[in-house]
Amino acid sequence: MSFVSSTYLFFLAGVFLLYFLVPKKIQWVFLLICSYGFYLYGGVKPLFFILLTTATTFGAGLWMGKYEREYKEYLAEHRDEMDRSERRALKAEHNKPKKRILVGVLLLNFGILLLLKYYNTLAEDFNALFSLFKYDLDMPLVNLILPLGISFYIFQSLSYCIDIYRAKYEPERNFFKYALFVSFFPQMVQGPISRFDQLAPQLMAEHSFDLEQFRRGLLLMGWGFFKKLVIADRAAIVVNTVFQDYTEFNGFQTAVAIFVYAMQIYTDFSGGIDITRGVAQCMGIDLVENFQRPYFGTSVSDYWSRWHMSLTGWMRDYVFMPMNMSKTMFNLGKWSRAHISGMIGKQLPSYIVTFTVFFLIGIWHGASPGHLAFAFYNASVIVIGMMLKPALDGLAEGLHVSEENFAFKVFCIIRTFIILVIGKVMVKAVSIPAAFYMLRNCLFNFFHFDHFRSLMNAMGMGGKDWLVLFLALTVLFFVSLFQERNSIQGKDIQVRDVIESKPLLLRWAFYLFVIVVILIFGIYGPGYNATEFIYRAY
């Protein structure tokens, strides 16, 4: 069931109406029924996999919780009889079975994810690789079911298990309440990846109808529909036209298409998240923010701290920090400082962990060569930036350039954007050689502006569509600029706050205007598929 379909809107209308009519004590039960109904709309067979993940992670949480309680009870009885080393040894002994349980549930669920999502891609790649050496490997391709939301709900449920292992909170004892946390329907298509202690209490809480919250949720949904239907799906026409037949276009057209692709992927993904968060907010539930104006990032690291924040936060908390603080990396750091001089010797473990994290981020998005190249490229840029930072800081100090200088910030934003879109081309292009061809085309064949109108029309859209796209991107830019400025100044003022501060008549005129704009200028109909998101949750 697509977020941008009439079926979904009717589904939401029914959910909103009944959610506030059913007794508050069973609102979470109603949400669970709606979530599984939403999931079953796509077919019965995928239900097995979400139930398997739910059952195994729920059971693992209870099992690890039992060992944690035994440890705490024994420690409470014998604390006075034990010194620090004995207490540490006791904890290590109780952690051994917990670790075995955690490793088992991680291997099982990540194994399912890898099998369903990547087996056929890897089989094709290995067959092609071995054919280069005149060997017919002939790994069979299998017609596998790819359940909706599998990447998101597996990461979300495994974060719960890791937190239980770390004794961050007590395990949930009600299977059905836990099942709602795993399957909450608004976030099944695109996330965000929520944490149990942030989302579960809200799902179980009793919610009364709040007109202000409901209105703010609808406004956020409207903003998401605007970004998705008016910008992203219109931009897709240009992107698909140019990227598929990339040899037919000059450097200027290619550069325009690359820029438009950067806008498309952002508005598609963030638009879907806005719809998700808006739906939840209408019911009084706050989902975590997933974007903070990433294209205003002043470095690649800054960009990744703003883009798909729930995924990067997951990687930071469950991969980067544990690896960086592990005994292996500690020993490697001691060795590298002793044997390698300079910045590399000091930061070698961090470089290795950074490449590992981005490899996983690349694999999470897909197993194609483009995704792997994208991951390697981003990690390389960040590591090179870490290596050059002392020299660059010294250069800036010598030139008396302040990081707070407006012109310097603008330069950093533009520089970072250019670096980023190079990596994005690797993902979208039909192949890695095609990506390099397009980038070379931009660099060496850019200044061709003859018959400007014909050049733009050849990219799949007429003048009216280009005008709509330009105006919509202008609106997006100024709204983002308003939000960024308020964030820098420490003000918690949203565009929605400004709208809601206006008189009633003006507000409703604005609401109707937005609805009309989306209905008239949204891309949906014959020839276009507005039902799919780039980041659809597989």
C-alpha positions in Angstrom: 0.0 0.0 0.0 1.8 3.1 -1.2 1.9 6.3 0.9 0.9 8.3 -2.1 -2.1 6.3 -3.1 -5.8 7.0 -2.5 -6.0 3.6 -0.8 -3.6 4.7 1.8 -5.4 8.0 2.4 -8.7 6.1 2.9 -6.9 3.7 5.2 -5.5 6.6 7.3 -8.9 8.2 7.5 -10.3 5.1 9.0 -7.3 4.6 11.4 -7.5 8.2 12.7 -11.3 8.0 13.2 -11.3 4.7 15.0 -8.1 5.3 17.0 -9.7 8.1 19.0 -13.0 6.3 19.3 -11.8 2.9 20.7 -11.2 2.7 24.5 -7.8 4.3 25.3 -6.6 1.1 27.0 -6.8 -0.9 23.8 -5.5 1.8 21.4 -2.2 -0.1 21.1 -4.2 -3.3 20.2 -6.0 -1.3 17.5 -2.6 -0.1 16.2 -1.2 -3.6 16.1 -4.2 -4.8 14.1 -3.8 -1.9 11.7 -0.1 -2.5 11.3 -0.5 -6.2 10.5 -3.4 -5.3 8.2 -1.2 -2.8 6.4 1.5 -5.5 6.1 -0.9 -8.2 4.9 -2.1 -5.9 2.1 1.2 -6.8 0.3 0.7 -10.5 0.7 0.5 -13.3 3.3 3.9 -15.0 2.6 6.1 -12.2 3.9 4.3 -12.3 7.2 6.4 -15.4 8.1 9.6 -13.4 8.1 8.4 -10.4 10.3 6.9 -12.9 12.7 10.2 -14.9 12.8 12.2 -11.7 13.5 9.7 -10.6 16.1 9.6 -14.0 17.9 13.4 -14.6 17.9 14.3 -11.1 19.1 11.6 -11.1 21.7 12.7 -14.5 23.0 16.4 -13.5 23.0 15.5 -10.4 25.0 13.7 -12.4 27.6 16.5 -14.9 27.8 19.2 -12.3 28.2 17.1 -10.5 30.7 16.9 -13.6 32.9 20.7 -13.8 33.1 20.9 -10.1 33.9 18.3 -10.5 36.7 20.2 -13.4 38.2 23.4 -11.4 38.1 21.9 -8.4 39.9 20.1 -10.6 42.5 23.3 -12.5 43.3 25.3 -9.2 43.4 22.8 -7.6 45.7 23.1 -10.5 48.2 26.9 -10.9 48.1 28.2 -7.4 47.2 29.8 -6.9 50.7 31.6 -10.1 50.4 33.2 -9.3 47.0 36.0 -7.0 46.0 36.0 -5.1 42.7 37.9 -7.8 40.7 35.5 -10.5 41.9 32.5 -8.4 40.9 34.1 -7.8 37.5 34.7 -11.5 37.1 31.1 -12.3 38.1 29.7 -9.9 35.5 32.0 -11.3 32.8 30.8 -14.8 33.7 27.1 -13.8 33.5 27.8 -12.0 30.2 29.1 -15.1 28.4 25.6 -16.8 27.9 24.1 -13.4 27.1 26.8 -12.9 24.4 26.1 -16.3 22.9 22.4 -15.5 22.7 23.0 -12.1 21.2 25.4 -13.5 18.6 22.9 -16.2 17.7 20.0 -13.8 17.1 22.2 -11.4 15.2 23.5 -14.2 12.9 20.0 -15.6 12.3 18.4 -12.3 11.4 21.2 -10.7 9.5 21.5 -14.1 7.7 17.9 -13.9 6.7 18.4 -10.3 5.5 21.5 -11.1 3.5 19.9 -14.2 1.9 16.6 -12.5 0.9 18.0 -9.2 -0.2 21.4 -10.0 -1.7 21.6 -13.7 -2.7 20.6 -13.2 -6.4 22.8 -10.1 -6.8 25.8 -11.9 -5.3 25.1 -15.0 -7.4 25.1 -12.9 -10.6 28.3 -11.1 -9.6 30.1 -14.4 -8.7 29.0 -16.0 -11.9 30.3 -13.0 -13.9 33.5 -13.0 -12.0 34.3 -16.7 -12.5 33.3 -16.4 -16.2 36.3 -14.0 -16.6 38.5 -17.0 -15.7 36.7 -19.3 -18.2 35.0 -21.1 -15.3 31.3 -21.7 -15.3 30.3 -21.4 -11.6 26.6 -21.4 -12.4 25.2 -20.3 -9.0 21.4 -20.7 -9.4 19.1 -17.7 -9.2 16.2 -18.2 -6.8 12.8 -16.6 -6.8 12.9 -15.2 -3.2 10.3 -13.3 -1.3 11.5 -9.8 -0.3 9.3 -8.7 2.6 8.3 -5.1 3.0 10.4 -3.2 5.5 12.8 -6.0 6.2 15.9 -3.8 6.4 14.2 -1.4 8.8 12.4 -3.8 11.1 15.5 -6.1 11.4 17.7 -3.2 12.4 15.1 -1.9 14.7 14.5 -5.2 16.5 18.2 -6.0 16.7 18.9 -2.6 18.3 16.5 -3.8 21.0 18.4 -7.0 21.6 21.8 -5.2 21.8 20.3 -2.7 24.3 19.0 -5.6 26.4 22.4 -7.2 26.3 23.9 -3.9 27.5 21.2 -3.8 30.3 20.0 -0.5 29.1 16.4 -1.4 30.0 14.3 -4.3 31.0 13.0 -6.6 28.2 9.4 -6.3 27.2 7.3 -9.2 28.6 4.2 -8.8 26.4 4.8 -10.3 23.0 2.0 -8.4 21.3 3.2 -5.0 22.6 6.7 -5.9 21.3 5.2 -6.9 18.0 3.7 -3.5 17.6 7.1 -1.8 18.2 8.5 -4.0 15.3 5.6 -3.5 12.9 4.3 0.0 13.5 2.8 0.7 10.1 3.8 4.3 9.3 7.5 3.5 9.4 7.4 0.2 7.5 8.1 1.7 4.1 11.0 4.1 4.8 11.7 4.1 8.5 13.0 5.9 10.5 14.8 3.2 12.6 13.4 3.8 16.1 14.8 2.7 19.4 12.6 0.7 21.8 12.9 3.1 24.8 11.9 6.1 22.6 9.0 4.6 20.6 7.5 1.8 22.7 6.3 3.9 25.6 4.5 6.2 23.2 2.8 3.3 21.4 1.5 2.0 24.8 0.4 5.4 26.1 -3.2 6.5 26.0 -3.8 9.3 23.5 -6.7 11.8 23.4 -7.5 13.7 20.3 -5.4 16.9 20.2 -6.5 19.3 17.4 -3.2 21.2 17.4 -1.1 18.0 17.2 -3.4 16.6 14.5 -3.2 19.8 12.4 0.6 19.9 12.7 0.7 16.3 11.6 -1.4 17.0 8.6 0.9 20.0 7.7 3.9 17.8 7.9 2.2 15.2 5.7 1.3 17.9 3.2 4.9 19.1 3.1 6.0 15.4 2.5 3.5 15.0 -0.4 4.7 18.3 -1.9 8.3 17.1 -1.9 7.5 13.7 -3.2 4.9 14.4 -5.8 5.7 17.9 -7.0 9.5 17.7 -6.8 10.8 14.1 -6.6 8.6 12.4 -9.2 8.9 15.3 -11.6 12.7 15.2 -11.2 12.6 11.5 -11.9 11.6 12.2 -15.5 14.8 14.1 -16.2 17.0 11.7 -14.2 15.7 8.6 -15.8 15.9 10.1 -19.3 19.6 11.2 -19.0 21.0 8.4 -16.8 19.6 5.7 -19.1 20.9 7.2 -22.3 23.9 9.1 -20.9 25.9 9.1 -24.1 23.2 11.1 -25.9 23.7 14.2 -23.7 26.4 16.9 -23.4 28.2 18.0 -20.3 25.7 20.7 -19.4 22.7 18.4 -19.7 24.5 15.8 -17.7 25.4 18.2 -14.9 21.8 19.4 -14.7 20.6 15.8 -14.5 23.1 15.0 -11.7 22.0 18.1 -9.7 18.4 17.2 -10.3 19.1 13.6 -9.1 20.6 15.0 -5.8 17.3 16.9 -5.3 15.2 13.9 -6.3 16.8 11.5 -3.9 16.6 14.0 -1.0 13.0 15.1 -1.6 11.9 11.5 -2.3 13.3 10.1 0.9 12.7 13.0 3.2 9.3 13.5 1.8 8.4 9.9 2.7 9.8 10.4 6.2 7.7 13.6 6.6 4.6 11.7 5.6 5.5 9.0 8.1 6.2 11.4 11.0 3.1 13.4 10.1 0.9 10.3 10.3 2.4 9.3 13.7 2.0 12.9 15.0 -1.7 12.9 14.1 -2.0 10.1 16.7 0.2 11.9 19.3 3.3 9.8 18.6 6.7 11.5 17.8 9.0 9.5 15.6 12.7 10.4 15.6 13.9 13.0 13.1 15.7 11.5 10.1 16.9 14.6 8.2 18.3 18.0 9.2 18.9 19.8 5.9 21.9 17.6 4.9 22.8 19.7 1.8 23.7 22.5 4.2 26.5 20.3 5.6 29.9 21.9 5.6 31.8 18.6 5.3 31.1 15.0 4.3 31.0 14.1 8.0 28.6 16.9 8.7 26.4 15.7 5.9 26.2 12.2 7.2 25.3 13.5 10.6 22.2 15.1 9.0 21.3 12.5 6.4 19.3 9.3 7.3 20.1 10.1 10.9 18.4 7.0 12.4 20.7 4.7 10.3 23.9 6.7 10.9 23.0 6.8 14.6 22.5 3.1 14.6 25.9 2.5 12.9 27.5 4.9 15.4 26.0 3.3 18.5 26.1 -0.4 17.5 29.1 -0.6 15.1 31.5 2.4 15.2 31.7 2.9 19.0 32.0 -0.8 19.9 34.6 -1.4 17.2 36.6 1.7 18.1 36.6 0.9 21.8 37.3 -2.9 21.3 40.5 -4.6 22.6 41.5 -5.4 19.0 41.5 -1.7 18.0 43.1 -0.7 21.2 46.0 -3.0 20.5 46.2 -2.0 16.9 46.3 1.7 18.0 49.3 0.9 20.3 51.1 -0.9 17.5 50.4 1.8 14.9 51.6 4.6 17.2 54.8 2.7 17.9 55.5 1.8 14.2 53.8 4.5 12.0 54.7 8.1 12.4 52.4 11.1 12.1 48.6 11.3 11.9 48.2 7.9 10.3 49.8 6.2 13.2 47.6 8.0 15.7 44.3 7.4 13.9 44.7 4.2 12.0 42.1 2.3 14.0 39.6 5.1 13.4 40.3 4.9 9.6 39.6 1.1 9.6 36.4 1.5 11.6 35.2 4.3 9.3 35.7 2.1 6.2 33.9 -0.8 7.9 30.9 1.4 8.8 30.6 2.8 5.3 31.0 -0.7 3.8 28.0 -1.7 5.9 26.1 1.4 4.9 26.8 0.6 1.3 25.7 -3.0 1.7 22.5 -1.8 3.6 21.5 0.2 0.5 22.4 -2.5 -2.0 25.0 -5.0 -3.1 25.7 -3.6 -6.5 29.2 -2.4 -7.5 27.8 1.1 -7.5 26.8 0.9 -3.9 30.2 -0.5 -2.9 32.0 2.2 -4.8 29.7 4.8 -3.2 30.7 3.4 0.3 34.4 3.3 -0.5 34.3 6.8 -1.9 32.6 8.4 1.1 34.8 6.6 3.6 37.9 7.7 1.6 36.8 11.3 1.5 36.2 11.3 5.3 39.5 9.6 6.1 41.5 11.9 3.8 39.7 14.8 5.5 40.8 13.5 8.9 44.4 13.2 7.7 44.5 16.7 6.2 42.6 18.5 9.0 45.7 19.7 10.8 47.3 21.1 7.6 44.0 22.7 6.5 43.4 24.2 9.9 46.9 25.7 9.8 46.3 27.0 6.3 43.1 28.6 7.4 44.8 30.2 10.4 47.6 31.5 8.2 45.1 33.1 5.8 43.1 34.4 8.8 40.0 32.6 7.6 37.4 31.9 10.4 35.1 29.0 10.3 32.3 31.3 11.2 32.9 33.5 8.2 29.8 33.5 6.0 31.6 33.3 2.7 33.8 30.5 3.9 30.7 28.6 5.1 29.1 29.0 1.7 32.3 27.8 0.0 32.3 24.7 2.3 28.7 23.9 1.6 29.1 24.1 -2.2 32.4 22.1 -2.0 30.7 19.4 0.1 27.7 19.2 -2.2 29.9 18.7 -5.3 31.9 16.0 -3.5 28.7 14.3 -2.5 27.0 14.3 -5.9 30.0 12.6 -7.4 29.4 9.7 -5.0 25.7 9.7 -5.8 26.4 9.3 -9.5 28.1 6.0 -8.8 24.9 4.6 -7.4 22.5 5.9 -10.0 24.6 5.3 -13.2 24.0 2.1 -15.1 27.6 1.0 -14.3 30.8 2.4 -12.8 32.3 3.1 -16.3 29.1 5.0 -17.1 29.5 7.1 -14.0 33.0 8.0 -14.9 31.9 8.9 -18.5 29.2 11.2 -17.1 31.6 12.9 -14.7 34.2 13.4 -17.5 31.4 14.7 -19.7 30.5 17.4 -17.1 34.1 18.4 -16.7 35.2 18.6 -20.4 32.0 19.1 -22.3 30.1 21.5 -20.1 30.0 24.8 -22.0 27.5 24.0 -24.7 24.5 26.4 -24.3 23.5 26.7 -27.9 19.7 26.3 -28.3 19.2 26.3 -24.5 15.5 25.6 -24.8 16.0 22.6 -27.1 18.7 21.2 -24.7 16.3 21.3 -21.8 13.3 19.9 -23.7 15.5 17.0 -24.9 15.9 15.9 -21.2 12.3 14.7 -21.1 10.4 17.7 -19.8 8.8 20.8 -21.4 9.1 24.4 -20.3 6.1 24.3 -17.9 7.5 21.3 -16.0 10.9 22.9 -15.7 9.3 26.1 -14.4 7.3 24.1 -11.8 10.4 22.2 -10.7 12.4 25.5 -10.4 9.7 27.2 -8.3 9.2 24.1 -6.1 13.0 23.8 -5.5 13.1 27.6 -4.7 10.4 27.0 -2.1 12.3 24.1 -0.7 15.5 26.1 -0.5 14.0 29.1 1.4 12.1 26.8 3.8 15.3 24.9 4.5 17.2 28.2 4.9 14.6 29.4 7.4 15.0 26.2 9.4 18.8 26.2 9.2 19.0 29.8 10.4 16.7 29.1 13.4 18.7 26.0 14.2 22.0 28.0 14.2 20.4 30.7 16.4 19.1 28.0 18.8 15.4 28.8 18.0 12.9 26.0 18.0 10.7 27.7 15.4 9.2 25.6 12.6 7.5 26.8 9.4 4.4 25.1 10.8 4.5 27.5 13.8 4.6 30.5 11.5 1.6 29.2 9.6 -0.4 28.4 12.7 0.2 31.9 14.1 -1.7 33.5 11.2 -5.5 34.3 11.4 -7.9 31.5 10.7 -9.0 32.7 7.3 -5.4 33.1 6.1 -4.4 29.7 7.4 -7.3 27.9 5.6 -6.5 29.8 2.4 -2.9 28.5 2.7 -4.1 24.9 3.3 -6.4 25.0 0.3 -3.6 26.5 -1.9 -1.2 23.7 -0.9 -3.8 21.0 -1.7 -4.5 22.6 -5.1 -0.8 22.8 -5.9 -0.2 19.2 -5.0 -3.3 18.0 -7.0 -2.5 20.1 -10.1 1.3 19.8 -10.2 1.9 16.5 -8.6 3.2 13.8 -10.9 0.8 10.8 -11.0 -0.9 9.1 -13.9 -0.2 7.2 -17.1 3.5 6.7 -17.7 4.7 7.6 -14.2 4.8 5.4 -11.1 4.4 7.6 -8.1 3.8 4.6 -5.9 7.4 3.7 -5.4 10.0 5.4 -3.3 13.7 5.3 -4.0 14.3 4.2 -0.4 11.5 1.7 -0.3 12.2 -0.4 2.6 13.7 -3.6 1.3 
